[in-house]
Amino acid sequence: MKNIFKAVSSAVAFSAVIAASPAAFAGGILTTSTGLQMGVFDHGGLGFSGVGLNRPGTGDAITPGCLCEGWGAAANGSSAYSYGGGTSGISSSVFVAGGTSDAGVSTVTTSSGLTITHTYSAVASGNLFKIDVSILNTSGALVNDLRYARTLDWDVPPGHFSDDFTTIWTGSAGGAPAGNVLHTSFDPFAAPDPMVTRGVFGGPVDANAVDQTGDLGAYFILAFGGLADGATRSFTTYIGAASDKASLLADFAANGIGAYSYSYDNDASTAFGWGFGGAGIGLPPIGGDVPEPSSIALLGLSLIGLKMVRRRKAA
């Protein structure tokens, strides 16, 4: 079940023209220095003009199957989200192209009084898009239980489905979600309503797992507590692809990513992944593969030994 990716022009229809500033579009296709492309709808979901996340020479890892991809925000139990190119609970959205091919801004207003901005740029390697997310409370009152969710179905070429191997790192060596990470799952096949957790689907829930096989994806819910009227909650996400898993994880490390998912096909080395930066979600950057328990134990013993040596020197 292979789909042939056809190159898509980045030309898009105008929805408005903003004087002395970039034009506002229904969406746009962003391109990094390495040719990595991402098609962004005005509401911040991926798949605009048939482009999800495409790496030259490999293909698209999001659009071959269903467009089971999107994000959601919730407060006071009320949710809004984008999923599969559509939206729910979103009252307005606009995408404004940046001054470079890899830059743009999606701004969304929800019916519950939140304004969510996704600001896109590229990291130095060209392998990742950086997405700065800000959630502004414009409801006129304090909101409680602020949440943000992200779901993505990995369909990495050439096999797309059963040949894919997917990993989730929750942000904690113990496996349970840590910091502002509330929930993780390998199930991407539902709208990303941040108030709804998901059951077991091809891999464990709320736990680290490496190289789970099958047509899987990743689902993360972040929880931030209360947010005062007029206040903003900000954090950073990343999404991209590299020539192999080691290179992708090196980019994760270089950018301080603290919780993530990645996937690759067993017939090709290219790895696709996305994750959350440690800053803003209460996690230390992991920057590598999921540590084995023995490695964690050895690290702990090494640190204890180092402390003892320092104490002896001080004495």
N, C-alpha and C positions, 0 to 999 in steps of 0.2 A: 504494500500500500504506500507507494512512494509518489509524492507530488513533485513536479518539476518547478523549481522557483523561477519565475520570470522577472527580469529586472523591471522595476517600476520607477517611472519618472517622479521626481520630487515636486513636480508642478501640482499645485492645489488651488481650489476655487476660493476667491475672496469672499469673506462674509462681511468685512468692513475694512476701511482703511483709516489708520490712525495717523494724523498729520505729524510729520517730523519724528516718526518712530516706526519700528517694524510693523508690517501688516498683520492683522488678526485673521486667522484662518480657521477652517473647520477641523484642521489637523495638519500635520506635517511629517516629513521623513527626515530624521536626523542621521548624520553620517560622521563618523570619527576619521582620524587621520589614517587608520588602517583599513577603511572601507566598511567597517561594521555599521549596519543600518538598523534603525528602530523606527517604526511607524507609529506616531502618537495621535490619537484622536483628541478633539478639543477637551474632552472630559478626562484625559490622562490615561485612558486604557490603551492597550497596544493592538496593532492589527490594521492601522489606517492604510488605505490603498493596498491592502493585501500584504503589508510588511509587518511582521511581528518583531523578531530579532534575527537578522540575517548576517552571516559571516561569509565574506567572499571565499569561494572555493569549497564551501561546506553546505550552505543553504540555510533555510529558516527553521528555527527550533520551536516555533510557537504556532505557526499557521497550518502545518500539514494536516492536522486532525481538526478537532473542534476548536473554536476560539474561546477556550475555557481559561480566561485570563481577566484580571481586573483588580480593583482596590475598593475599599469601603471605609467609611468613617461613621462613628456613632457617639452620641452623648445622651444622657438621660433615658437610655434604652431605645432611642429613635435612630434608625440607620439610613444611610444613603450609600449608594455604590455604583460603580461601572462594572459591567461584566459582558463579555462576548460582543463588544461593540455597542451595547445598549446601556441604559442607566435607570436607576430607581431612586426617588427622593432628591434628585438634583434639579434645582430650579433654573440655573444658568451655568454656562460653561463657555470658555473661549481659549484658544491656543494662539500665542503670539510668537512668531519666529524670532530667533535671536540674530545677532550680527554675524555669527559664524554658522557653518553647516551643522555643527554638533550641538547648537544651543536653542533653547525655546522655553516657554513658560505656559503651563496649563493652569487656569484659575477657575475654580468651581464654587458655586454657592449652593448650599443645601437648604431644603425647606425648613429645617430645624434651627437655622441660624448659625451655621458654620461656614467659613470660607477656607477652602483647602487649595493651596498653591503647590504645584510640582515644578521645580526649576531644574532644567536639564542642561548638562554640560558633559564634557568628556575628561577622563583622567589622562595623565601624561602619556601612558603607554598606548592609548587608543583602543585598549581592549575592553574598557568599561565605560558605561554612561553613569555619571553621578547624578542623583536626583535628590535635591534638597526639598524636603517636605515641610510645610508650615501649616498649622491649623489655627485659625483665628476665630475666637468666640465673638460673634456679632449678635447674639441672641438677646442681649439686654439684661442678662442675669447669669449668675454662676451656673455652670453645667457640671454634672457629676458623671463619673464613669466614662471618661473620654477614651475612645478606642480607635485603632486603625488596623485594617486587615489587608492582606495581599495574597492573591491566589494565582497560580500559574501552572498550566499543564505542559510538561516538557515533552516535546516530540522531536528529538534530536535526530537528524539525518546521519546515515542513509536509511537505517531501519525504521526510525520514527517511534515505534511502539514497543514490541516485546524485546527488542535488542538493547533497550536503554537501561542504564544503571544510574540510580538517583540516590543522592546523599542529603541528609538533613542534619544540621548542627544547631541545637537549641540555644546555644550561648552558654551552656553549663557543662563542665566535664562530667558531672554526675548524671546528665541526661535530662533532668527535669528543667523546664523553662526557668530562666533567671532574669533578673533586672525587670524591664518592662515587657519582656516576652511572656505572654499569658498562655498561648496555646500553639502547638504545631501539629501538622498532619501531612501525610502523603496524598491526601485526597484533594484534587483540584476541581472536581466536577460539580461545583455548586457556586451560586452567587456569593461573593465575599461579604456577607453580612457579619460585622464584627461581634454581634451579640450571639452568634451561633457557632458552637464548636462542632467538630466532626469526629466520627468514630473511626475505628481501625479500617484501613483500606490499603492493602499491599505492603504495609509497614507499620511500625508502632506509632502510637499517638503520644505527644509530649515526651519524646525521647530521641536521642541521637541514633542514627542508623546509617551504615555505610553500604553503598552499592546495592540497594534494593532493586530487584529486576522487575521490569514490566512497564506498562503504560501508566506511569505515575507522574506526580507533580509535587507541589509544595504549597502549604497554606500556613500563614503566620497571622496571629492576632497579637497586637501590642496594646497594653493597657496603661493609661497615664493618670488615672484618678480625676480630680476636679480641675476645672479651668475657669478662672474669673472672667467676667465680662470684659471684653477689650484686650484680653491676654492672648498670647500666641504660644503654642507648643511646636517646637522644631526638632527634626531629626533628619538623618540622611540614609538613603537607600542607594544601591548600586545594581546594575545589571549589565551583562556582557558575555563575551566569549573569548577564548584564547586557543592557541594551537594544541595544547594538551592540559591535563589536570594540574600538573605541577606549575605551569605558567599562570593558570587562572588563580590558584591558591597563592602564588607569589603576589599577584595583583591584589588579592584580598588582604594579604598581610601589609602591603605597602599603603593601603587605604584604611587600615584600622577596622576592618569588618568584624563584627562580634557574633553574628548569627547569620546562617546562610543555608542555601540549597544549591547543589550543582548536579548536572547530569551529562552523560556522554554515551555514545553508541559504541558497541564492542567491535564494530567494523571500521571505526575511525577514531583518531586521537583527540579531535576537537572537543573541548568541554565548554558548556554553557552554564552560567550561574547567576544568582542574585543574592543579595544579602543586605543587612542593616549595619550601618556604622555604629561603633561602640558609643561614640559621643551622642547623647540625646536619648539613649535607650538603656542606660545603666549597666552596660556590659563592658568588660575588658576586651580589647581586640584579640581574637584567636589567631587569625592569620595562618592557618595551616589545616591539615586534615584532622579528623577526629582522633584524639590521642587514645591509645590503648590503655586500659587500666594499669598494666604493668609499667608503662611509660610515665603515667601520672605518679605512681608510687616511687619510682626511681627519682623523679624530679623532686618529690618531697624529701627523700633521703638526702639528695644532693644539697638542697637548701639548708637542711638541718646541719649537715657536715660543714657547710660554709660558715654558718653562724658560730659553730664550735671553734673553728680555726680562728675566726676573727676575735672571739672572746679570749682565746689563749694568747694571741698576739698582743691584745690590749693589756692582759695581765703581765 
